Amino acid sequence: MTAKEKTIALVAHDNRKKDLVEWSEFNVDILLNYNLICTGTTGTLIETALVSKLGSDCDRLKITKLKSGPLGGDQQMGSLIAEGKIDYLIFLWDPMEPQPHDVDVKALWRIASVYNIPTAINRASADFIISSSLMGSDYTPMKKNFSEYLNRVVDL
């Protein structure tokens, strides 16, 4: 799989949206090589900022917006991970603010972990992922074999 075929999911809690927009603007040249999938509000903010930054070159931007996180966007994103349609997850979360959809966020992180998706939870880890030499390569993370789990005997 080449970088042009890979997809980065971008999500941010309200107090971290500005950070993710700034990060996206700084990394726009790299992000143009990927399909971007964002939760609703975050996606709108990133799209507006990047279109403004790119000007007439904005037709190169490939961004898909899901529903807002609390309205099901986090679950949509988890479903896309389970379907193998997301390769990286950048989720800038706010550890200082309670979230009404915290269970959805934890479910998204859980499914990203189950499917071994490289995940960033802050700007520093996002920087490490996007600057990795593996990012634009044909690297595919190892997938755990769940056949033993799926074939287990369940007593009723």
C-alpha positions as a Markdown table, in Angstrom:
| # | Residue | x | y | z |
|---|---|---|---|---|
| 1 | Met | 0.0 | 0.0 | 0.0 |
| 2 | Thr | 1.5 | 3.4 | -0.9 |
| 3 | Ala | 1.0 | 6.6 | 1.0 |
| 4 | Lys | -1.5 | 7.8 | -1.6 |
| 5 | Glu | -3.7 | 4.8 | -0.8 |
| 6 | Lys | -3.4 | 5.2 | 3.0 |
| 7 | Thr | -5.8 | 7.0 | 5.2 |
| 8 | Ile | -5.2 | 9.1 | 8.3 |
| 9 | Ala | -8.1 | 9.7 | 10.7 |
| 10 | Leu | -8.1 | 13.1 | 12.5 |
| 11 | Val | -10.1 | 13.8 | 15.6 |
| 12 | Ala | -9.8 | 16.4 | 18.4 |
| 13 | His | -11.7 | 17.3 | 21.4 |
| 14 | Asp | -13.0 | 20.9 | 21.5 |
| 15 | Asn | -10.1 | 22.3 | 23.6 |
| 16 | Arg | -7.6 | 20.6 | 21.2 |
| 17 | Lys | -9.1 | 21.4 | 17.8 |
| 18 | Lys | -6.9 | 24.5 | 17.5 |
| 19 | Asp | -3.9 | 22.3 | 18.1 |
| 20 | Leu | -4.9 | 19.9 | 15.4 |
| 21 | Val | -5.7 | 22.6 | 12.9 |
| 22 | Glu | -2.3 | 24.2 | 13.5 |
| 23 | Trp | -0.6 | 20.7 | 13.2 |
| 24 | Ser | -2.5 | 20.0 | 10.0 |
| 25 | Glu | -1.5 | 23.4 | 8.5 |
| 26 | Phe | 2.2 | 22.7 | 9.4 |
| 27 | Asn | 2.1 | 19.2 | 7.9 |
| 28 | Val | -0.2 | 20.1 | 4.9 |
| 29 | Asp | 2.4 | 19.0 | 2.3 |
| 30 | Ile | 2.6 | 15.5 | 3.9 |
| 31 | Leu | -1.2 | 15.3 | 4.5 |
| 32 | Leu | -1.9 | 15.9 | 0.8 |
| 33 | Asn | -0.4 | 12.4 | 0.1 |
| 34 | Tyr | -3.1 | 10.8 | 2.2 |
| 35 | Asn | -6.8 | 10.4 | 2.4 |
| 36 | Leu | -8.1 | 12.2 | 5.5 |
| 37 | Ile | -11.1 | 11.1 | 7.5 |
| 38 | Cys | -12.3 | 13.4 | 10.2 |
| 39 | Thr | -15.1 | 13.6 | 12.7 |
| 40 | Gly | -17.6 | 16.4 | 11.7 |
| 41 | Thr | -16.6 | 19.6 | 13.4 |
| 42 | Thr | -12.9 | 18.8 | 13.4 |
| 43 | Gly | -13.1 | 18.0 | 9.7 |
| 44 | Thr | -14.9 | 21.3 | 8.9 |
| 45 | Leu | -12.2 | 23.3 | 10.7 |
| 46 | Ile | -9.3 | 21.4 | 9.1 |
| 47 | Glu | -10.8 | 21.6 | 5.7 |
| 48 | Thr | -11.4 | 25.4 | 6.0 |
| 49 | Ala | -7.9 | 26.0 | 7.2 |
| 50 | Leu | -6.2 | 23.8 | 4.6 |
| 51 | Val | -8.3 | 25.1 | 1.7 |
| 52 | Ser | -7.4 | 28.6 | 2.8 |
| 53 | Lys | -3.7 | 27.7 | 3.0 |
| 54 | Leu | -3.6 | 25.8 | -0.3 |
| 55 | Gly | -5.6 | 28.3 | -2.4 |
| 56 | Ser | -5.9 | 27.1 | -6.0 |
| 57 | Asp | -4.1 | 23.9 | -5.1 |
| 58 | Cys | -6.9 | 22.8 | -2.8 |
| 59 | Asp | -8.3 | 20.2 | -5.3 |
| 60 | Arg | -5.5 | 17.9 | -4.1 |
| 61 | Leu | -7.0 | 17.7 | -0.6 |
| 62 | Lys | -8.9 | 14.4 | 0.0 |
| 63 | Ile | -11.0 | 14.8 | 3.1 |
| 64 | Thr | -14.1 | 12.9 | 4.2 |
| 65 | Lys | -16.1 | 14.2 | 7.1 |
| 66 | Leu | -18.1 | 11.9 | 9.4 |
| 67 | Lys | -20.7 | 12.9 | 12.0 |
| 68 | Ser | -19.6 | 14.9 | 15.0 |
| 69 | Gly | -17.9 | 12.6 | 17.6 |
| 70 | Pro | -20.7 | 12.8 | 20.2 |
| 71 | Leu | -23.3 | 12.2 | 17.5 |
| 72 | Gly | -21.8 | 8.9 | 16.3 |
| 73 | Gly | -18.6 | 10.1 | 14.5 |
| 74 | Asp | -16.3 | 8.2 | 16.9 |
| 75 | Gln | -18.3 | 5.0 | 16.3 |
| 76 | Gln | -18.2 | 5.5 | 12.5 |
| 77 | Met | -14.5 | 5.9 | 12.7 |
| 78 | Gly | -14.2 | 2.7 | 14.8 |
| 79 | Ser | -16.2 | 0.9 | 12.2 |
| 80 | Leu | -13.9 | 2.1 | 9.4 |
| 81 | Ile | -10.9 | 0.9 | 11.4 |
| 82 | Ala | -12.5 | -2.6 | 11.8 |
| 83 | Glu | -13.1 | -2.6 | 8.1 |
| 84 | Gly | -9.4 | -1.9 | 7.4 |
| 85 | Lys | -10.1 | 1.5 | 5.9 |
| 86 | Ile | -8.0 | 3.6 | 8.3 |
| 87 | Asp | -4.2 | 3.3 | 8.7 |
| 88 | Tyr | -3.3 | 5.9 | 11.3 |
| 89 | Leu | -5.3 | 7.7 | 14.0 |
| 90 | Ile | -4.4 | 11.1 | 15.3 |
| 91 | Phe | -6.8 | 11.9 | 18.2 |
| 92 | Leu | -5.8 | 15.0 | 20.2 |
| 93 | Trp | -7.8 | 14.5 | 23.3 |
| 94 | Asp | -8.3 | 16.8 | 26.3 |
| 95 | Pro | -7.4 | 14.9 | 29.5 |
| 96 | Met | -8.5 | 17.8 | 31.7 |
| 97 | Glu | -12.1 | 18.1 | 30.5 |
| 98 | Pro | -14.8 | 15.5 | 31.1 |
| 99 | Gln | -16.4 | 14.4 | 27.8 |
| 100 | Pro | -20.1 | 13.4 | 27.5 |
| 101 | His | -19.2 | 10.7 | 24.9 |
| 102 | Asp | -16.2 | 9.3 | 26.8 |
| 103 | Val | -17.4 | 5.8 | 26.3 |
| 104 | Asp | -17.3 | 6.3 | 22.6 |
| 105 | Val | -13.8 | 7.7 | 22.7 |
| 106 | Lys | -12.6 | 4.7 | 24.7 |
| 107 | Ala | -14.3 | 2.3 | 22.3 |
| 108 | Leu | -12.5 | 4.0 | 19.4 |
| 109 | Trp | -9.1 | 3.7 | 21.2 |
| 110 | Arg | -9.9 | 0.1 | 22.0 |
| 111 | Ile | -10.7 | -0.8 | 18.4 |
| 112 | Ala | -7.6 | 1.0 | 17.2 |
| 113 | Ser | -5.5 | -1.0 | 19.6 |
| 114 | Val | -7.2 | -4.3 | 18.6 |
| 115 | Tyr | -6.4 | -3.6 | 15.0 |
| 116 | Asn | -2.9 | -2.4 | 15.8 |
| 117 | Ile | -3.4 | 1.1 | 14.3 |
| 118 | Pro | -0.6 | 3.6 | 15.0 |
| 119 | Thr | -2.3 | 6.1 | 17.3 |
| 120 | Ala | -1.3 | 9.6 | 18.5 |
| 121 | Ile | -3.0 | 11.2 | 21.4 |
| 122 | Asn | -1.0 | 14.5 | 21.5 |
| 123 | Arg | 1.0 | 16.7 | 19.2 |
| 124 | Ala | 4.3 | 15.1 | 20.1 |
| 125 | Ser | 3.1 | 11.6 | 19.2 |
| 126 | Ala | 1.5 | 12.9 | 16.1 |
| 127 | Asp | 4.8 | 14.5 | 15.1 |
| 128 | Phe | 6.6 | 11.2 | 15.6 |
| 129 | Ile | 4.0 | 9.3 | 13.5 |
| 130 | Ile | 4.0 | 11.7 | 10.6 |
| 131 | Ser | 7.8 | 12.0 | 10.5 |
| 132 | Ser | 8.4 | 8.3 | 10.7 |
| 133 | Ser | 10.2 | 6.8 | 7.7 |
| 134 | Leu | 7.6 | 4.0 | 7.8 |
| 135 | Met | 4.8 | 6.5 | 7.2 |
| 136 | Gly | 5.1 | 6.7 | 3.4 |
| 137 | Ser | 6.4 | 3.2 | 3.0 |
| 138 | Asp | 4.6 | 0.0 | 2.2 |
| 139 | Tyr | 4.7 | -0.9 | 5.9 |
| 140 | Thr | 1.6 | -2.7 | 7.2 |
| 141 | Pro | 1.3 | -3.3 | 10.9 |
| 142 | Met | 1.0 | -6.9 | 12.1 |
| 143 | Lys | -2.6 | -8.0 | 12.6 |
| 144 | Lys | -3.4 | -10.3 | 15.4 |
| 145 | Asn | -5.0 | -13.6 | 14.5 |
| 146 | Phe | -8.3 | -13.8 | 16.4 |
| 147 | Ser | -9.3 | -17.2 | 15.1 |
| 148 | Glu | -8.8 | -18.8 | 18.5 |
| 149 | Tyr | -11.1 | -16.2 | 20.1 |
| 150 | Leu | -13.6 | -16.6 | 17.3 |
| 151 | Asn | -13.6 | -20.4 | 17.5 |
| 152 | Arg | -13.8 | -20.6 | 21.3 |
| 153 | Val | -16.5 | -22.7 | 22.9 |
| 154 | Val | -19.0 | -20.7 | 24.8 |
| 155 | Asp | -20.9 | -22.5 | 27.5 |
| 156 | Leu | -24.6 | -21.7 | 27.8 |
